[in-house]
Amino acid sequence: MKKLAATCFAVLLMTFAAGAANVGTIDNAYPGDTEAQAQMLYDLGLFRGTEKGFELEQPMTRAEAAVMLTRFLGAEQTALEGAWTHPFTDVPEWAAPYIAWLYQSGLTRGVSATRYGAEESVTYGQYCTFLARASTDEENYDFLGLYGIDEEGNCDRAGFVRGDAVSLSARLLGEYYLKCEDTNGITVAQKLIDRSVFSLEQFKKAAWDVLPRAYMQDTLHGFNDMDYRLSCVIAGVPVVRCADAEIDVIYYYESSLNQLYGEKASEGQNYVCFRLDEETLEAEELLRGPEGSTAKIMGYAGETDYLLFREPEGDTVYAVRGAETEAVLSLTKEEGSDALLSCLQGDDGCVFQAGEHKFYRLDENGASALPLAAGDRLSVVLSSGLLLTENITAEHTVISGWSWDGEPAGSYTVENLYPLPKDAAQRTEEELAYWQGENAPKLLSDNGSCAWGTAGLYRAEDGKLLQITDKPVYDCEIDPADGSYVLLASPADERPGYYGAGVFTLAGTEAIRIAADGTETVLLANQPAHGLTFDRITCAEAGVVRVQYTYVMGMADYHSYEYAIENGRLRALVNTPGMGFSGYTEEECAVEQARLDALGVGVNS
């Protein structure tokens, strides 16, 4: 049976996924929307709609899902022409061959020994179980979920539709194929190419503007020459490779650059920076410098990309617009290092700090100096264009807002209430100042519209900086029910958290809601102290708040556990697919709930 299932796996990729114009609940945020991905599958000969089109917005019964999935697996003719049987009594004649084939292949089961549940609506879990059976030897489908999102619950509440099936199947395309102890480390997409379901060129053409692309050093599957050269990779498949094996991509965390850049740094030779054609990976020389030079990407503004070209004698900021390259700013080596560490991308360009007292903005007009306060440190650029800086001393931190042109937009002083270490009497003045500086109030994260950290929570309002709270905030989300902020927080004189893999991670002990009028409501208190710390807070649905705790054992071994906050108490939740690598089983959940209740913080306390 395993061999049969593996052989028929061909259509698995058939259902690719959602993105910009999402159809259904699931959104993979891929370049191509659901319709585009369905068209891609159609172009690959893997997917057929109905006489009315793809009908991605329509719900599916389990019988319809069986037909759709069999077609996705490229096995419709096999199902229709074979003498397949099944034990179910509620299967309509038109669906019988498909359900029988899936049943005999070990890819689907009934809701009981004699009922398939043909007219029942298929659920997220049932569809994912099918995909897991088709690509692995297990039924666990956690690997298909999106981290931190209750995707299954949201999907089933809204109603599972054909577009959702498309999204899930698309996501599977880039997952590893592990069926029948296949441990070659290839993805589902590569497996289908190896089986000649479609060719590499067909896949590239169909998926190019639909699935995410990555540029990295890779090798072709099936070759042992260890030729790891720069490649364009889609769903784990190198679809284009650079002709020059010595060129590597220059990495950047943003995906909105106008062009792709590469570099070659051969020992004893000049360093060369290239402009790369994204589709062919053909290289055009852009900048050249002596051995030891490097090019680093700073950011972008409109149609202009900004690069910092670092040469032994000094650094230069270049603006790259199409085929034109222009030097816009010269920096010392020290200033260049500061610029790389501090450069922040905004919607209209990027800003950076060069040395202790110099600030610059890079936009479509080039480089310009910003008159920010000496001693400040750039921290965040909000989507409104407001720049946030920190001025940290042992006694307090000043959080300031600045307009895009560097005009003052308000500031707040947050006192440092974190206590001195117990051995303070034995430490030097410099050591104590360092201690207080390290534990001083700071900004730690942002979501574009807001910024938060141990210095509180801030947002822009009418071009000015507004402090929502000065409490330490470790995570923040806006409740879609009423626009209120839900926060993970702690007292100002505490820095709670957990150690894992040698790293200390700050985490909150309290959950607070702050309404639009500033009214604060404690959702979860730490009095008496419960000893629990949480690193994530979410609104799984309007008005419903959950917190998450992460247990880290190693860099590749951590477990996430989720709790619902109900009337100031905690309810341990069974593992939600997509929340992390692990979670509570039914048995573990009962044990954890008993522990919470004993601490006085559980729902049964």
Summary of the structure (lengths in Angstrom):
residues: 605
radius of gyration: 27.8
end to end distance: 50.6
largest distance: 85.9
contacts: 2024
relative contact order: 0.07
helix: 23%
strand: 34%
